[in-house]
Structure formats: structure tokens, C-alpha cells
């Protein structure tokens, strides 16, 4: 078996998509932490910020849909999640992309610095 066959390469994502990140707790549950818009930066993508601005046959020349959301565990917590600890979540009005607005660590990230 060749060395190349042993190496996994990431899938080629050539369309826009959302990257959904999670924190995995000791109990095994995962809690969503962020949802990032990833722009493919292609002119032949209707969703991209780089979509062709000049007149063209968009329905036939351009991709019209995003890829399915991609999911990734980014953090681990050595404690059980709130639900397993018996902590009832408080109702908070949701802000941008499902965040509650309490995150002061920065803005939503994007390859093209655009809001989606």
C-alpha cells in the first residue's frame, strides 16, 4: 500500500457553507458554540460575495445553493453539560446566528468578512 493511500485529505469544498463548531462535554453531549459563514470566493457562486456583478445567465452558469453545514468539535470541557447537571437553561433572546450577545471575544468569522 502506498504512503498516499494512508493519508487522509480533507474534502474539497468549492461552494459556500456554514461551519458549525461545538464544545464536547465529559458526559458525551455536544453544545453548539458558533456558526461561521465560509465564503468560497468564486465568481460562479450566487451566494459568494465575489459573485459576478455583470449581466450573465446566473441560473445556468452559477451554483445556486450552499453545501450542507460542516460540523466540528473545537473545544472539550471536563465537566458534564448543564442538562446533565440538572441546570435548566434560562430563556435568552437570540442574537446573530443563535448567539445570545454575551460573547465579547469578537465577531463572527468569515473568509470574506461578510455577514450571512
DRENLO-846110 format. One line per 10 residues: number of its first residue (from 1); for each residue y, z, x of C-alpha. Coordinates in Angstrom, 3 decimals, padded with zeros to 6 digits, m for minus. Layout:
<nodes>
NUM) Y:Z:X | ... .
</nodes>
This chain:
<nodes>
1) 000.000:000.000:000.000 | 003.400:m000.910:001.408 | 006.150:001.595:002.013 | 008.357:m000.189:m000.537 | 005.814:000.442:m003.296 | 006.032:004.194:m002.617 | 009.807:004.263:m003.012 | 011.315:004.559:m006.470 | 014.577:002.783:m007.038 | 016.989:003.644:m009.853 .
11) 017.143:001.256:m012.796 | 019.812:m001.409:m012.602 | 022.360:m000.527:m015.268 | 024.549:m003.558:m015.796 | 026.147:m002.520:m019.060 | 028.389:000.356:m020.088 | 026.668:003.595:m021.067 | 027.175:007.318:m021.514 | 025.713:009.751:m019.011 | 024.833:012.991:m020.801 .
21) 024.469:015.994:m018.499 | 022.606:019.217:m019.225 | 022.012:022.721:m017.929 | 018.333:023.799:m017.947 | 017.711:027.498:m018.575 | 014.832:029.688:m017.400 | 013.366:029.619:m020.925 | 012.989:025.843:m020.619 | 015.746:024.895:m023.065 | 018.425:022.404:m022.051 .
31) 022.023:022.629:m023.244 | 024.349:019.632:m023.081 | 027.314:020.224:m020.795 | 029.193:016.914:m020.667 | 029.155:013.314:m021.838 | 030.625:010.842:m019.353 | 031.568:007.239:m020.117 | 030.338:004.912:m017.353 | 032.020:001.517:m017.316 | 030.043:m001.468:m015.982 .
41) 033.324:m003.144:m014.922 | 032.018:m006.542:m015.983 | 034.306:m009.166:m017.499 | 031.410:m010.348:m019.685 | 031.115:m006.976:m021.464 | 033.123:m006.450:m024.640 | 033.146:m002.664:m024.098 | 034.319:m002.680:m020.477 | 037.961:m002.148:m019.557 | 037.610:m005.323:m017.470 .
51) 036.602:m007.461:m020.486 | 038.105:m010.955:m020.403 | 041.539:m010.930:m021.991 | 041.890:m014.696:m022.236 | 040.513:m016.621:m025.195 | 036.758:m017.115:m024.981 | 033.631:m017.193:m027.147 | 033.073:m013.439:m026.929 | 030.099:m013.103:m029.344 | 028.134:m015.698:m027.346 .
61) 029.389:m015.016:m023.811 | 029.732:m011.230:m023.666 | 027.444:m008.236:m024.048 | 028.299:m006.544:m027.329 | 026.522:m003.176:m027.097 | 026.225:m000.234:m024.755 | 022.967:000.804:m023.142 | 021.285:003.851:m024.618 | 022.619:007.158:m023.329 | 021.191:008.241:m019.991 .
71) 020.268:011.941:m019.695 | 020.331:014.064:m016.553 | 019.857:017.781:m015.846 | 022.664:018.675:m013.441 | 022.559:022.480:m013.469 | 019.957:025.220:m013.666 | 020.536:028.733:m014.928 | 018.102:031.523:m014.044 | 018.802:033.268:m017.354 | 017.400:032.442:m020.774 .
81) 019.684:030.426:m023.051 | 021.858:032.164:m025.657 | 019.492:031.245:m028.503 | 016.517:032.845:m026.727 | 018.627:035.942:m026.002 | 019.450:036.260:m029.706 | 023.098:035.344:m029.263 | 024.404:033.470:m032.288 | 026.781:030.664:m031.299 | 030.311:031.006:m032.592 .
91) 031.816:028.133:m034.525 | 034.398:026.389:m032.384 | 036.337:023.294:m033.373 | 035.045:020.496:m031.201 | 037.388:018.649:m028.890 | 036.977:015.442:m026.930 | 033.330:014.385:m026.510 | 031.946:017.556:m028.033 | 033.647:019.971:m025.645 | 035.434:022.999:m027.029 .
101) 038.513:022.519:m024.873 | 037.820:025.656:m022.775 | 036.778:023.646:m019.706 | 039.674:023.725:m017.270 | 037.649:022.166:m014.470 | 039.001:018.666:m015.048 | 038.981:015.690:m017.282 | 036.077:013.586:m018.459 | 034.965:011.353:m015.620 | 034.720:007.612:m015.773 .
111) 034.142:004.812:m013.339 | 037.233:003.097:m014.683 | 039.262:006.177:m015.611 | 039.299:005.222:m019.263 | 038.639:007.284:m022.343 | 035.781:006.194:m024.571 .
</nodes>
